[in-house]
Amino acid sequence: MKILMLIYPGMTPLDFLGPLQVWSQWPEADIQVVWQRKEVVSTDTVAGIMPSHSFEDCFAEPDIVFVPGGGLPTLELMENQAVLKFLQQKAQKASWVCSVCTGSLVLAAAGLLAGKRATTHWAALDALATMGVEVIKERYVIDDGVASGGGVTAGIDFGLAMLDTVAGRDVAEAVQLALEYNPQAPFNSGTPEQARPEIVDIVLNRYLSMTQTA
């Protein structure tokens, strides 16, 4: 199973690292981490990520194409014609195109989600709905060759759900156990419906500041 995972400057690393860690436990997976050039890619944290391959030497025909999300850099990526063309080319013979968080906006900008069901970070659901996508407000959505996860931490759930779909439940459950994935959040504040209104306002204001130019 050839998996092509795109990274790019300014992305949110956990969007990428969640499914990467899950799929790295999958014996059938052959994973490539790709950017235009083989150089350290900055993220929206202090950590950078080194791609394993460049656009020039990665899989010609991957089975899975994956895009993580982020803030303003992700919106800027939606205008990067070289990246959009690359995704279109790699998706032609892929069985799955996938995303976590606002990575779905990039897939939609590449024309890969038209008429499909998908999800994204809760603060970007309305934006995704304007791009010809049937938006589903769920932790993850699997739909006919398209798989998407919600915001950031949903990448682990998304990764396991994809593993269940492609490799079977036994494999997915074994990986979940190996990772000791048994989330017990300290607060009941993980969705806008659960969080206090003042907390929602704080996060929305932060999101707006992260997705707008100065």
C-alpha positions in Angstrom: 0.0 0.0 0.0 1.8 3.1 -1.3 1.0 6.1 0.9 2.0 9.6 -0.2 1.8 12.2 2.6 2.2 15.8 1.6 3.9 18.3 4.0 4.4 22.0 3.5 5.7 25.1 5.3 3.4 26.3 8.1 1.3 23.2 8.4 0.0 21.8 11.8 2.3 18.9 12.6 -0.2 16.8 14.5 -2.6 16.8 11.5 0.2 14.8 9.8 1.8 12.9 12.7 -1.4 11.3 14.0 -2.1 9.3 10.8 1.6 8.8 10.2 2.1 7.1 13.5 -1.0 4.9 13.0 -0.1 3.9 9.4 3.6 3.3 10.4 2.3 0.4 12.5 0.7 -1.1 9.4 2.9 -3.8 7.9 1.5 -3.4 4.4 2.2 0.4 4.3 5.0 2.0 2.3 5.0 5.6 3.3 6.6 8.6 1.6 6.6 12.1 3.2 6.8 14.6 0.3 7.4 18.3 -0.4 8.6 20.2 -3.4 12.2 20.0 -2.3 14.0 17.7 0.1 14.7 20.1 2.9 13.4 20.7 6.4 9.8 22.0 6.3 8.7 24.4 9.0 5.5 23.9 10.9 3.3 26.1 13.1 5.3 24.9 16.1 9.0 25.2 16.7 9.6 21.8 15.2 10.4 21.2 11.5 9.8 18.0 9.5 12.2 16.5 6.9 10.5 15.0 3.9 11.7 11.6 2.7 11.1 12.5 -0.9 10.7 15.4 -3.3 8.0 15.9 -5.9 10.6 14.6 -8.4 11.4 11.2 -6.9 8.2 10.2 -5.0 5.7 7.4 -6.0 4.4 7.8 -9.5 1.1 6.1 -8.7 0.4 6.1 -4.9 -2.6 4.2 -3.5 -3.3 6.9 -0.9 -2.7 10.6 -1.2 -2.9 12.6 2.1 -2.9 16.3 2.9 -2.7 17.9 6.5 -4.1 21.2 7.4 -3.1 24.4 9.2 -3.9 28.1 9.3 -3.0 30.9 6.8 -0.2 28.8 5.1 -2.9 26.2 4.2 -5.0 28.9 2.6 -2.0 30.1 0.7 -1.3 26.6 -0.4 -4.7 26.6 -2.1 -3.3 29.1 -4.5 -0.1 27.2 -5.3 -0.7 25.9 -8.8 2.3 23.6 -8.7 1.0 21.8 -5.6 -2.5 21.6 -6.9 -1.3 20.1 -10.2 0.9 17.7 -8.3 -2.1 16.5 -6.2 -4.3 16.2 -9.3 -1.7 14.1 -11.0 -1.0 11.8 -8.0 -4.8 11.4 -7.4 -5.5 10.1 -10.9 -4.8 6.5 -10.1 -5.0 6.6 -6.3 -7.7 4.6 -4.5 -8.0 7.3 -1.8 -7.5 11.0 -1.4 -7.4 11.9 2.3 -7.0 14.9 4.6 -7.1 16.0 8.2 -8.3 19.4 9.4 -8.1 22.1 6.7 -6.2 19.8 4.4 -9.6 19.2 2.9 -9.7 22.7 1.7 -6.5 22.0 -0.3 -8.0 18.9 -1.8 -11.2 20.8 -2.7 -9.1 23.6 -4.3 -7.5 20.9 -6.5 -11.0 19.7 -7.6 -10.7 16.4 -5.8 -13.7 16.7 -3.5 -16.5 17.8 -5.9 -19.7 16.1 -4.9 -18.1 14.2 -2.2 -18.8 14.0 1.5 -16.1 15.3 3.8 -15.3 17.1 7.0 -12.7 19.5 8.4 -11.9 21.6 11.5 -15.2 22.9 12.9 -14.2 26.5 12.3 -13.7 25.8 8.6 -16.9 23.8 7.9 -18.6 26.8 6.3 -15.7 27.5 4.0 -15.5 23.9 2.8 -19.3 23.9 2.1 -18.7 26.7 -0.4 -16.4 24.5 -2.5 -18.9 22.0 -3.9 -18.4 19.6 -1.0 -21.2 17.9 1.0 -19.9 18.8 4.5 -20.5 16.4 7.3 -19.8 17.5 10.9 -18.2 14.3 12.2 -14.9 13.2 13.7 -14.1 11.6 10.4 -15.9 10.8 7.2 -15.2 7.9 4.8 -16.9 8.3 1.4 -16.1 6.4 -1.9 -12.4 7.0 -2.2 -12.4 10.1 -0.1 -11.5 10.1 3.6 -11.2 13.1 5.9 -10.7 13.9 9.5 -11.8 16.8 11.6 -9.5 19.1 13.4 -5.9 18.2 14.5 -6.4 15.4 17.0 -8.9 13.7 14.8 -6.0 12.5 12.7 -5.6 9.5 15.0 -9.2 8.5 14.8 -9.2 9.1 11.0 -6.0 7.0 10.6 -7.6 4.1 12.5 -10.8 4.4 10.6 -8.9 4.3 7.3 -7.0 1.3 8.5 -10.2 -0.5 9.4 -11.6 0.3 5.9 -8.6 -0.8 4.0 -6.9 -3.5 6.1 -9.7 -4.7 8.4 -10.8 -4.3 12.0 -8.3 -6.7 13.5 -5.4 -4.7 12.1 -6.9 -1.4 13.2 -7.7 -2.6 16.7 -4.2 -4.1 17.1 -2.6 -0.7 16.1 -4.9 1.1 18.5 -3.8 -1.1 21.3 -0.1 -0.9 20.4 -0.4 2.9 20.6 -2.4 2.7 23.8 -4.9 5.0 22.3 -7.5 5.5 25.0 -8.3 9.2 25.1 -9.5 10.6 28.5 -9.6 14.3 28.0 -9.2 16.4 31.2 -12.0 18.8 30.1 -15.3 18.4 28.3 -14.3 21.2 25.9 -13.4 19.4 22.6 -16.2 20.7 20.4 -18.1 24.1 20.2 -21.2 22.4 21.5 -19.3 21.2 24.6 -17.1 24.2 25.3 -18.2 27.3 27.3 -19.3 30.2 25.0 -16.5 32.4 26.1 -14.0 29.7 25.2 -15.5 29.3 21.7 -15.1 33.1 21.2 -11.4 32.9 22.2 -10.7 30.1 19.8 -12.7 31.7 16.9 -10.8 35.0 17.4 -7.5 33.1 17.4 -8.5 31.1 14.3 -9.4 34.4 12.5 -6.1 35.9 13.4 -4.3 32.8 12.1 -6.1 32.8 8.7 -5.9 36.5 7.8 -3.0 38.5 6.5 -1.8 41.5 8.4 
